[in-house]
Amino acid sequence: MARPTIIPVAPRVLSTATLCVYIGRSETWFNEHRAELEAQGFPKAVPLLGGYDRYAVDAWLDQRSDIVRVEAPTVGVRSWDKPAMRPR
């Protein structure tokens, strides 16, 4: 019988301890600053999963460092609604 291939998986949901390692802060620091972080939009823990969504944390960090700029969506205009350009 063939053995299954083991593929390393990075967890999407991080425990508080793993989150602190991920962001480079101690659990004490994080607990002392959690309210301030959340007031600035830091994602809250997902109660059902018991941890923090790594992608949400990345998105928050990306937005704060201007890696990603959040732009307001264009209201009422969808790309497929735009008239097609006709060749001349």
Z-matrix of the N, CA and C atoms (Angstrom, degrees):
N
C 1 1.441
C 2 1.532 1 108.93
N 3 1.332 2 116.56 1 131.30
C 4 1.463 3 121.48 2 -178.57
C 5 1.523 4 109.97 3 -76.18
N 6 1.314 5 115.05 4 142.44
C 7 1.459 6 120.47 5 177.10
C 8 1.527 7 109.41 6 -81.06
N 9 1.308 8 117.04 7 143.55
C 10 1.462 9 118.82 8 178.51
C 11 1.530 10 110.21 9 -69.47
N 12 1.306 11 115.59 10 148.11
C 13 1.458 12 120.75 11 176.30
C 14 1.517 13 108.47 12 -75.05
N 15 1.318 14 115.93 13 129.92
C 16 1.458 15 120.54 14 178.97
C 17 1.519 16 107.90 15 -94.29
N 18 1.311 17 114.84 16 121.41
C 19 1.462 18 121.41 17 179.97
C 20 1.522 19 107.74 18 -110.11
N 21 1.339 20 117.24 19 123.53
C 22 1.468 21 118.26 20 179.12
C 23 1.529 22 109.92 21 -66.27
N 24 1.307 23 115.14 22 137.62
C 25 1.458 24 120.90 23 -177.86
C 26 1.525 25 108.99 24 -124.34
N 27 1.332 26 115.98 25 128.94
C 28 1.458 27 120.29 26 173.61
C 29 1.523 28 107.04 27 -85.59
N 30 1.318 29 118.12 28 125.19
C 31 1.466 30 119.18 29 -177.77
C 32 1.518 31 111.61 30 -65.06
N 33 1.307 32 116.20 31 141.35
C 34 1.464 33 121.91 32 176.82
C 35 1.529 34 109.77 33 -82.20
N 36 1.329 35 116.75 34 -36.74
C 37 1.457 36 121.48 35 -179.68
C 38 1.527 37 107.89 36 -99.60
N 39 1.338 38 115.07 37 123.48
C 40 1.460 39 121.29 38 -175.92
C 41 1.523 40 110.82 39 -106.35
N 42 1.323 41 115.94 40 136.31
C 43 1.466 42 119.84 41 172.18
C 44 1.528 43 107.48 42 -68.48
N 45 1.318 44 117.22 43 166.66
C 46 1.467 45 120.11 44 178.96
C 47 1.524 46 110.48 45 -58.80
N 48 1.331 47 117.16 46 -42.06
C 49 1.464 48 120.47 47 -179.79
C 50 1.526 49 111.21 48 -62.81
N 51 1.322 50 117.58 49 -44.71
C 52 1.458 51 121.64 50 -179.99
C 53 1.521 52 110.87 51 -68.72
N 54 1.337 53 117.24 52 -38.74
C 55 1.459 54 121.34 53 175.93
C 56 1.523 55 110.55 54 -57.91
N 57 1.311 56 116.87 55 -44.56
C 58 1.466 57 120.65 56 -178.87
C 59 1.523 58 111.68 57 -62.71
N 60 1.311 59 117.09 58 -39.85
C 61 1.465 60 120.23 59 174.90
C 62 1.523 61 109.23 60 -63.61
N 63 1.328 62 116.60 61 -42.56
C 64 1.461 63 122.97 62 -178.03
C 65 1.529 64 112.04 63 -60.72
N 66 1.357 65 117.01 64 -41.29
C 67 1.461 66 119.57 65 -178.85
C 68 1.529 67 112.62 66 -94.40
N 69 1.315 68 116.36 67 -0.82
C 70 1.464 69 120.11 68 174.77
C 71 1.518 70 114.46 69 75.59
N 72 1.326 71 117.10 70 33.25
C 73 1.463 72 121.81 71 179.26
C 74 1.518 73 109.06 72 -131.04
N 75 1.332 74 115.97 73 155.90
C 76 1.468 75 119.98 74 177.87
C 77 1.523 76 109.61 75 -78.09
N 78 1.319 77 115.64 76 160.57
C 79 1.465 78 119.56 77 177.02
C 80 1.527 79 110.45 78 -63.91
N 81 1.317 80 116.83 79 -35.51
C 82 1.465 81 120.35 80 177.95
C 83 1.524 82 110.10 81 -61.75
N 84 1.331 83 116.66 82 -47.85
C 85 1.469 84 120.75 83 178.84
C 86 1.525 85 109.61 84 -59.97
N 87 1.315 86 116.78 85 -46.99
C 88 1.458 87 120.78 86 -178.04
C 89 1.527 88 111.26 87 -60.20
N 90 1.321 89 117.17 88 -45.98
C 91 1.461 90 120.45 89 -179.74
C 92 1.527 91 111.51 90 -63.79
N 93 1.330 92 117.24 91 -35.73
C 94 1.463 93 121.16 92 178.58
C 95 1.531 94 111.85 93 -71.59
N 96 1.321 95 118.62 94 -27.85
C 97 1.467 96 122.78 95 -175.13
C 98 1.533 97 114.28 96 -109.94
N 99 1.307 98 117.00 97 3.15
C 100 1.468 99 120.54 98 -175.15
C 101 1.526 100 112.21 99 -56.98
N 102 1.326 101 118.08 100 -47.12
C 103 1.473 102 120.72 101 -178.46
C 104 1.532 103 110.62 102 -61.26
N 105 1.319 104 117.16 103 -42.35
C 106 1.467 105 121.19 104 178.40
C 107 1.531 106 110.94 105 -64.53
N 108 1.316 107 116.81 106 -42.93
C 109 1.463 108 120.90 107 177.94
C 110 1.524 109 110.84 108 -61.12
N 111 1.330 110 116.64 109 -47.87
C 112 1.461 111 120.75 110 -178.83
C 113 1.524 112 110.96 111 -64.76
N 114 1.347 113 117.95 112 -34.15
C 115 1.467 114 121.05 113 176.45
C 116 1.528 115 110.86 114 -64.58
N 117 1.335 116 116.22 115 -25.67
C 118 1.468 117 121.00 116 178.41
C 119 1.523 118 111.84 117 -95.20
N 120 1.336 119 117.08 118 11.74
C 121 1.456 120 121.25 119 174.24
C 122 1.510 121 116.28 120 97.58
N 123 1.332 122 117.63 121 3.62
C 124 1.460 123 119.89 122 178.06
C 125 1.520 124 108.63 123 -60.18
N 126 1.339 125 117.85 124 135.33
C 127 1.465 126 119.76 125 -176.77
C 128 1.520 127 112.52 126 -64.40
N 129 1.319 128 114.69 127 141.70
C 130 1.461 129 120.64 128 176.53
C 131 1.524 130 109.14 129 -83.20
N 132 1.308 131 114.88 130 161.42
C 133 1.464 132 120.11 131 176.64
C 134 1.526 133 109.66 132 -64.41
N 135 1.318 134 115.65 133 148.89
C 136 1.465 135 122.03 134 176.42
C 137 1.529 136 106.21 135 -90.15
N 138 1.335 137 117.53 136 106.23
C 139 1.468 138 119.82 137 -173.59
C 140 1.524 139 114.14 138 -55.83
N 141 1.320 140 117.11 139 -43.63
C 142 1.459 141 120.15 140 -177.38
C 143 1.528 142 111.95 141 -61.89
N 144 1.334 143 116.06 142 -35.34
C 145 1.464 144 120.40 143 -178.15
C 146 1.525 145 112.43 144 -95.01
N 147 1.309 146 117.55 145 -11.97
C 148 1.458 147 121.09 146 175.96
C 149 1.510 148 114.70 147 70.24
N 150 1.322 149 117.32 148 34.09
C 151 1.454 150 118.83 149 178.75
C 152 1.522 151 112.28 150 -172.57
N 153 1.327 152 114.72 151 -169.40
C 154 1.455 153 122.66 152 -175.55
C 155 1.526 154 110.51 153 -106.32
N 156 1.319 155 116.11 154 136.71
C 157 1.461 156 121.85 155 178.01
C 158 1.524 157 108.51 156 -74.00
N 159 1.309 158 115.86 157 114.07
C 160 1.467 159 121.64 158 -177.24
C 161 1.528 160 111.42 159 -58.87
N 162 1.333 161 117.94 160 -38.29
C 163 1.465 162 120.77 161 -179.70
C 164 1.523 163 111.09 162 -67.41
N 165 1.341 164 117.79 163 -37.01
C 166 1.463 165 120.84 164 177.69
C 167 1.527 166 110.29 165 -66.75
N 168 1.324 167 117.03 166 -38.98
C 169 1.459 168 121.29 167 176.78
C 170 1.530 169 109.56 168 -64.02
N 171 1.335 170 116.66 169 -44.65
C 172 1.471 171 120.31 170 177.98
C 173 1.529 172 111.40 171 -60.65
N 174 1.333 173 116.65 172 -42.95
C 175 1.471 174 120.63 173 -179.34
C 176 1.526 175 110.23 174 -63.48
N 177 1.327 176 117.15 175 -40.29
C 178 1.461 177 120.99 176 178.81
C 179 1.533 178 110.14 177 -64.12
N 180 1.309 179 116.32 178 -45.58
C 181 1.465 180 120.04 179 178.85
C 182 1.533 181 111.19 180 -64.71
N 183 1.328 182 117.18 181 -42.15
C 184 1.469 183 120.82 182 178.98
C 185 1.526 184 111.12 183 -60.85
N 186 1.315 185 116.86 184 -42.15
C 187 1.462 186 120.85 185 -179.40
C 188 1.526 187 110.45 186 -66.50
N 189 1.311 188 117.92 187 -40.95
C 190 1.471 189 121.28 188 -179.27
C 191 1.521 190 112.06 189 -67.90
N 192 1.314 191 117.38 190 -29.93
C 193 1.464 192 119.66 191 -177.71
C 194 1.524 193 112.10 192 -96.15
N 195 1.340 194 117.06 193 8.16
C 196 1.466 195 123.02 194 178.91
C 197 1.521 196 113.65 195 66.75
N 198 1.323 197 117.51 196 17.39
C 199 1.462 198 119.95 197 174.00
C 200 1.515 199 108.52 198 -68.09
N 201 1.326 200 115.25 199 -39.22
C 202 1.465 201 121.68 200 178.95
C 203 1.518 202 107.19 201 -123.52
N 204 1.304 203 115.55 202 130.11
C 205 1.462 204 119.68 203 176.27
C 206 1.514 205 107.96 204 -105.85
N 207 1.303 206 114.91 205 127.99
C 208 1.454 207 120.17 206 178.76
C 209 1.521 208 107.49 207 -85.60
N 210 1.331 209 115.91 208 121.15
C 211 1.450 210 121.05 209 179.04
C 212 1.522 211 108.99 210 -110.98
N 213 1.318 212 114.88 211 146.57
C 214 1.453 213 119.40 212 178.28
C 215 1.518 214 109.08 213 -66.79
N 216 1.317 215 117.51 214 135.09
C 217 1.468 216 119.40 215 178.90
C 218 1.523 217 110.48 216 -67.72
N 219 1.310 218 115.93 217 150.64
C 220 1.453 219 120.98 218 175.13
C 221 1.519 220 107.59 219 -75.02
N 222 1.301 221 116.06 220 122.29
C 223 1.461 222 120.84 221 -175.37
C 224 1.522 223 110.02 222 -84.64
N 225 1.310 224 115.72 223 129.51
C 226 1.451 225 121.07 224 173.49
C 227 1.515 226 116.12 225 82.72
N 228 1.323 227 119.13 226 -5.73
C 229 1.465 228 120.73 227 179.97
C 230 1.520 229 108.26 228 -119.82
N 231 1.294 230 115.46 229 119.93
C 232 1.459 231 120.69 230 177.48
C 233 1.517 232 107.54 231 -108.67
N 234 1.289 233 117.12 232 150.30
C 235 1.469 234 120.45 233 -176.05
C 236 1.523 235 111.64 234 -58.29
N 237 1.327 236 117.75 235 -33.47
C 238 1.464 237 119.18 236 -178.13
C 239 1.535 238 111.68 237 -80.43
N 240 1.357 239 116.92 238 -8.75
C 241 1.458 240 119.92 239 177.39
C 242 1.528 241 112.58 240 -89.32
N 243 1.309 242 117.33 241 -14.20
C 244 1.466 243 120.33 242 -178.50
C 245 1.524 244 109.36 243 -69.25
N 246 1.321 245 117.44 244 140.35
C 247 1.464 246 119.57 245 179.23
C 248 1.530 247 110.61 246 -63.91
N 249 1.309 248 115.04 247 140.16
C 250 1.470 249 119.89 248 179.58
C 251 1.514 250 109.35 249 -73.30
N 252 1.311 251 116.80 250 142.22
C 253 1.458 252 121.00 251 176.31
C 254 1.513 253 108.35 252 -78.55
N 255 1.294 254 115.60 253 134.05
C 256 1.461 255 119.86 254 -179.40
C 257 1.519 256 109.52 255 -101.33
N 258 1.327 257 117.43 256 133.86
C 259 1.465 258 119.74 257 178.31
C 260 1.526 259 109.92 258 -66.78
N 261 1.326 260 116.24 259 147.82
C 262 1.479 261 120.92 260 178.58
C 263 1.487 262 111.46 261 -94.43
